[in-house]
Every structure is written in structure tokens, then in C-alpha cells.
Amino acid sequence: MNVAVAPRWWHDLAMTLPDHHLTQGERRVRSFHPHWKRLVGPFIALVLLAAATGAAIYFIPGQWEYASYARIAVVVIGLVLLTIWSFVPYLRWKNTGYVLTTHRFTISTGVLNKSTDEIPIAKVNTVSSDQTFPERLLGCGTLTVESAGERGEIVLRDIPKIQDVRTDLFRLVEDASDGEIDGR
């Protein structure tokens, strides 16, 4: 089998499936989060909110009798919007993880509540990918995994290094259908 094993330090970046949850003989092939492009909007919101909050505080007249209350209100509103438009999307991105092992593909999502889907490699029927032109430039795309399980088809958007993930997953599926595990 030609599937490379992810380096040990990489496992800590996407700990959606700790090593002690792997079954005997199961190896982690790839662990990752959605593509960083999901953070572009929240980063722009962060910059614009910081600039708008700073400008609003600057333009509140210092001689005004309610200036301190107005500044506090601007900061509170800025923090609330920053939380909604930047911090929460970052937490969603950080807490969405994908782990591809020699036996399963695990999708884990959720900040406060956790949802985990596991697709046994042996039950995967079809693996396909789609990329728009901008996604091709960024190296990400949409991965569609069709399995014999209850959910049938799972569509995963913003997968980084989509072609490598698709290739690894396809190789693992082929090995499983040939009765091989870990190249044996």
C-alpha cells in the first residue's frame, strides 16, 4: 500500500480521534481541518470591526457628558459582534476535524455539542471530488463519499489538498475491497 502515514506532530493538530481510540492494527493516515479559506470572512470581520470600533471611540466627543458610557457601549457592541462574526466561526473551524485511518473515515464537528460520523472504509462505495476554479487555485474542494451505511452519501466541503485526500481514501477502499489491511 502506498498511503503515507501522517507525522506524529500532525496528530495533535486534529485530535478528533485520539490515538487510544484506534483499534488494533489501525493507523492514522491523515488528520485535518477544513481549508483555511473558511477563515477569510471572519478575519475580514475582525479587521473591520476593530477599525470601526476604534473609529467610533475616537469620534465620540470627549466633552460630552455621556462620553464614557458611549465608549463602553461601543466596546461592548464591538465585542459581541466580534464574538458572533469572528470567534464563533473560528471555533467551528477549529472543532471540525477529519481523520482518515486504515479502517475508517471520521468526521467530527461541534463546539459545545459534539457530533461524530464514522464511515468504515470497507463500506465506502464511491469517492468523488468537485472543485470550482478558485478552489483549484487554493487546492481545496468538495469531497463526496457514498457508503453502504444508513446516511448513504456524505458531502464534505472545503477539504484541503482534496486530490491527495481522495487518492488516499480511494487506495484504502481498494485495499479493503481486496482484503488487504495496512498493505497486507
C-alpha positions in Angstrom: 0.0 0.0 0.0 1.4 3.4 -0.9 -0.6 5.5 1.6 1.8 7.6 3.7 1.2 7.9 7.5 0.9 11.4 8.9 3.8 12.6 11.0 3.2 12.3 14.8 3.2 16.1 15.4 0.3 16.4 12.9 -1.9 14.2 15.0 -2.1 16.9 17.7 -3.4 19.5 15.2 -6.6 17.5 14.6 -7.2 15.4 17.7 -10.7 14.5 16.8 -9.7 10.8 17.1 -7.1 10.3 19.8 -4.6 7.5 19.3 -6.0 5.5 22.2 -9.3 5.2 20.3 -7.7 3.5 17.3 -8.3 -0.3 17.1 -5.6 -2.9 17.0 -3.6 -2.6 13.7 -5.4 0.7 12.8 -3.1 3.5 11.7 -3.8 7.2 11.2 -3.2 8.1 7.6 -4.3 11.8 7.5 -5.8 14.3 10.0 -7.0 17.7 9.0 -9.4 20.6 9.5 -11.5 22.3 6.7 -9.5 24.5 4.4 -8.3 27.9 5.8 -10.4 29.7 3.3 -13.3 29.4 5.7 -11.4 31.8 8.0 -11.1 34.6 5.4 -14.6 36.1 6.2 -14.1 36.0 10.0 -10.7 37.6 9.6 -12.0 40.4 7.4 -14.8 40.9 10.0 -12.2 41.1 12.8 -10.2 43.8 11.0 -13.3 45.8 10.0 -14.8 45.6 13.5 -11.6 46.6 15.1 -11.3 49.6 12.8 -14.9 50.6 13.2 -14.8 50.3 17.0 -11.6 52.3 17.1 -13.0 55.0 14.9 -16.3 55.2 16.8 -14.4 55.6 20.1 -12.1 58.2 18.6 -15.0 60.3 17.2 -17.1 60.3 20.4 -16.6 63.9 21.7 -14.6 63.9 25.0 -16.5 66.9 26.4 -19.8 65.1 26.1 -21.3 64.2 29.4 -22.1 60.6 28.4 -18.8 60.0 26.5 -17.6 57.3 28.9 -21.0 55.4 28.6 -20.9 55.7 24.9 -17.4 54.3 24.7 -18.3 51.4 26.9 -21.4 50.7 24.7 -19.2 50.8 21.5 -16.7 48.4 23.1 -19.5 46.0 24.3 -21.2 46.1 20.9 -17.9 45.6 19.1 -17.1 42.6 21.4 -20.5 41.0 20.8 -20.2 41.4 17.0 -16.6 40.2 17.1 -17.7 37.1 19.0 -20.5 36.3 16.6 -18.7 37.1 13.3 -15.1 36.1 14.1 -14.7 34.0 17.3 -17.6 31.6 16.8 -16.7 30.8 13.1 -13.1 30.2 14.2 -14.2 27.8 16.9 -16.4 26.0 14.4 -13.5 25.6 12.0 -11.1 24.6 14.8 -13.6 22.0 16.2 -14.3 20.4 12.8 -11.9 17.7 12.1 -11.4 14.8 9.7 -9.4 11.7 10.4 -8.6 9.1 7.8 -7.3 5.8 9.2 -6.6 2.5 7.6 -10.1 1.3 8.8 -12.4 4.4 8.9 -13.0 8.0 7.9 -14.1 10.0 10.9 -15.9 13.4 10.7 -16.2 15.3 13.9 -18.0 18.6 14.3 -19.3 20.8 17.1 -18.1 23.4 19.7 -20.3 22.8 22.7 -22.1 19.7 21.4 -20.0 17.1 19.5 -21.2 15.1 16.5 -19.1 12.3 15.1 -19.7 10.3 12.0 -17.6 7.3 11.1 -17.6 5.6 7.8 -15.9 2.2 7.8 -13.5 2.1 4.8 -14.9 -1.3 3.8 -18.4 0.2 3.4 -17.3 3.1 1.1 -18.8 2.6 -2.4 -17.8 5.8 -4.2 -15.4 8.6 -3.7 -15.6 11.7 -5.8 -14.4 15.3 -5.7 -15.6 18.6 -7.2 -13.6 21.8 -7.4 -14.5 25.2 -8.7 -11.8 27.3 -10.4 -11.0 29.3 -7.2 -10.9 26.1 -5.2 -8.5 24.5 -7.8 -6.2 27.5 -7.2 -6.4 27.1 -3.4 -6.1 23.3 -3.6 -9.4 22.5 -1.8 -12.8 21.2 -2.9 -15.8 19.2 -2.1 -15.4 15.5 -1.3 -18.4 13.2 -1.7 -18.3 9.8 0.0 -21.0 7.3 -0.8 -21.3 4.4 1.6 -23.5 1.4 2.2 -24.5 2.8 5.6 -27.7 4.5 6.8 -26.8 8.0 5.6 -25.8 6.9 2.1 -23.9 9.9 0.9 -21.9 12.5 2.8 -20.8 15.7 1.2 -17.8 17.4 2.8 -17.0 20.9 1.7 -13.7 22.8 1.8 -11.4 19.8 2.1 -7.8 20.9 1.9 -5.5 19.0 -0.5 -8.6 17.4 -2.0 -6.8 15.3 -4.6 -4.4 13.8 -2.0 -7.3 13.0 0.4 -9.3 11.5 -2.5 -6.4 9.4 -3.6 -5.6 8.2 -0.1 -9.2 7.3 0.5 -9.6 5.6 -2.8 -6.4 3.5 -2.1 -7.7 2.5 1.3 -11.1 1.5 -0.2 -9.4 -0.5 -2.9 -7.2 -2.3 -0.3 -10.2 -3.0 1.8 -12.1 -4.5 -1.2 -9.0 -6.7 -2.0 -9.0 -7.9 1.6 -5.8 -6.0 2.4 -5.3 -4.1 5.6 -2.2 -2.0 6.0 -0.8 -3.4 2.8 -1.0 -7.0 4.0 
